[in-house]
Amino acid sequence: MDIELGIQNVTRPVNFSSDESAEKIGSIIAEAVSNGSLIDVTDNKGRRILVPGNALGYATIGSETRHAVGFGAL
C-alpha cells in the first residue's frame, strides 16, 4: 500500500510503501497526532519512517488491492 505524509513547512511529501493494513497505519498516525508523539512506521524495504505527529499536515493512505501487472487481451 502506498502512503504519503505531508509535513508542515516542508515542500515535498514523504512517500513510501508498506505491507501493513490501512487500519494499522491509520491508527498509528491518529494516535501520534492526538498524543503529539512520533509517527513510527516501517516501509516494505525495512526502513523506519519517523515523523513528529504535531508536524503532520496530511496523510494519504492508498488502497490495499494489488493491481495486475502485464498485458491483457482486450
Order of alpha helices (4+ residues) and beta strands (2+ residues): beta-beta-alpha-beta-beta-beta
